[in-house]
Amino acid sequence: MPVITLQLVIFITVAALAIASALGMLFSRNTVYSALLLVFNFTTVAFLYFMMGAPFIGLAQITVYAGAIMVLFLFVIMLLGTEQIARIEQLSAQSVAAVLLGLVIITEAVVVFLLRNPTSLVVTSGGDVVSVNEIGGLLYSQYLLPFEITSFILLVAVVGAIILTKQEKPAGKAVEGEVKK
């Protein structure tokens, strides 16, 4: 019979939040909400990496995915204007969800603050430990081409978003603030 520890309960809770946020992202009709749920999913996955004893991968998950790539996604979403959010009254279900989420975050902060030994959340796998220097050396030597291709694809995505949203001036019409001659 498996022993239920605090680590296991936290791991299962965070894993359930990761699955729920992924499903919420898939089924949301609002692209901005989907992107924000994806950010939350990336953060929960990073927390799981921290618990498994991989802090570098967890920080890379937050920095690269939740930070840089999601900023790019939100930039493209806002630039394309796919969501024209009308001002509507806030639903009571949204208020309840916001309060519950706030309570969960406060509870997590209190639990983390009260834990005297933060390494107690780390689950060790017993595998080989790779240093950040070794990962950086591999990234900029053996995996330089895929790294450069990824940065080029992101650049093309930004340029494509700008080109798609560029509006042509209609011929013969004066643009606001212009005087027609």
Secondary structure as GFF3:
##gff-version 3
##sequence-region A 1 181
A	DSSP	alpha_helix	6	27	.	.	.	ID=ss1
A	DSSP	alpha_helix	31	51	.	.	.	ID=ss2
A	DSSP	alpha_helix	55	60	.	.	.	ID=ss3
A	DSSP	pi_helix	61	69	.	.	.	ID=ss4
A	DSSP	alpha_helix	70	80	.	.	.	ID=ss5
A	DSSP	alpha_helix	92	114	.	.	.	ID=ss6
A	DSSP	three_ten_helix	118	121	.	.	.	ID=ss7
A	DSSP	alpha_helix	132	139	.	.	.	ID=ss8
A	DSSP	alpha_helix	144	165	.	.	.	ID=ss9
###
